[in-house]
Amino acid sequence: MTTTPTRSTGAKDAIGHIAPKLADLTDRVLFDDVWARPELSARDRSLVTCAALVATGKTEQLRFHVPFALHNGVTRDEILELITHLAFYAGWPNAMSAVTLVGELFEADGGAK
């Protein structure tokens, strides 16, 4: 029996060796289905996702989603404005944690532009 090679994905690379089913669901359901739905653009989904992560204090996930948002057309200024806006709705500590991480990501990518 021959096996078909599986494509390398962020989820498989990051967690596939620990939780292969979670990696598979992340790829097939979340990114291949939910993110592909036409009702929202990838750019809008990135804004919504980053806002949800900031609001719930899930800053570790921003390490993936901020660069992904930039790739999807969200600007650095929009990400910073999103965080500033959420400081008043989701809490100052969540915003401060998020902006600190985002600053590190922007610096690693060549500084704040």
C-alpha positions in Angstrom: 0.0 0.0 0.0 1.4 3.4 -0.9 1.0 6.4 1.3 0.3 9.9 0.1 2.8 12.4 1.6 1.1 15.0 3.7 1.7 18.6 3.1 3.7 20.5 5.7 1.5 23.1 7.5 2.1 25.5 10.4 -0.1 23.3 12.6 1.6 20.1 11.6 5.0 21.7 12.1 4.2 23.2 15.4 2.1 20.6 17.2 1.7 17.6 14.8 4.3 15.5 16.8 2.4 16.2 20.0 -1.2 16.3 19.0 -1.7 15.1 15.4 -5.5 15.1 15.5 -5.5 18.7 16.8 -3.1 19.7 14.0 -5.3 17.9 11.5 -8.5 19.7 12.7 -6.7 23.0 12.7 -5.7 22.5 9.1 -8.9 20.9 7.7 -11.6 22.5 9.7 -10.3 25.9 10.9 -8.1 27.0 8.0 -9.4 24.9 5.0 -13.1 25.5 5.9 -13.8 28.3 8.4 -11.1 30.7 7.1 -12.1 29.9 3.5 -15.8 30.9 3.9 -16.6 33.8 1.5 -18.8 35.8 4.0 -15.7 37.5 5.4 -12.5 38.3 3.7 -9.2 36.9 5.1 -8.3 40.4 6.1 -11.5 40.8 8.1 -11.1 37.4 9.7 -7.6 38.4 10.7 -8.9 41.6 12.3 -11.6 39.7 14.2 -9.2 37.0 15.3 -6.6 39.5 16.5 -9.3 41.4 18.4 -10.6 38.2 20.0 -7.1 37.2 21.1 -6.3 40.6 22.5 -9.7 40.8 24.3 -9.3 37.4 25.9 -5.6 37.9 26.8 -4.4 35.1 24.5 -1.3 37.0 23.4 0.8 33.9 22.7 -1.5 33.2 19.7 -0.7 36.7 18.4 2.8 35.5 17.5 1.1 33.6 14.6 -1.9 35.8 13.9 -0.2 39.3 13.7 2.2 38.3 10.9 -0.7 36.4 9.3 -2.9 39.5 9.5 -0.1 41.6 7.9 0.0 39.0 5.1 -3.7 39.3 4.8 -3.6 43.1 4.2 -4.0 44.5 7.8 -1.6 47.3 8.4 0.6 47.8 11.4 -1.3 51.0 12.2 -4.6 49.1 12.2 -3.2 46.5 14.5 -2.0 49.2 16.9 -5.4 51.0 16.7 -7.2 47.7 17.3 -5.2 47.3 20.6 -5.7 50.9 21.6 -9.5 50.6 21.0 -9.7 47.4 23.0 -7.9 48.8 26.0 -11.2 50.5 26.8 -13.4 47.5 26.1 -11.3 44.5 27.1 -9.0 45.9 29.7 -5.8 47.8 30.0 -3.7 44.8 31.0 -4.8 42.8 27.9 -3.9 45.8 25.7 -0.6 46.4 27.4 0.4 42.7 27.1 -0.7 42.7 23.4 1.1 45.9 22.5 4.3 44.7 24.2 4.3 41.5 22.1 3.3 43.3 18.9 6.2 45.7 19.5 8.6 42.7 19.7 7.1 41.2 16.5 7.4 44.5 14.7 11.0 45.0 15.9 11.9 41.5 14.8 10.5 42.3 11.4 12.6 45.4 10.8 11.2 47.9 13.3 8.0 49.9 13.5 7.2 51.2 10.1 
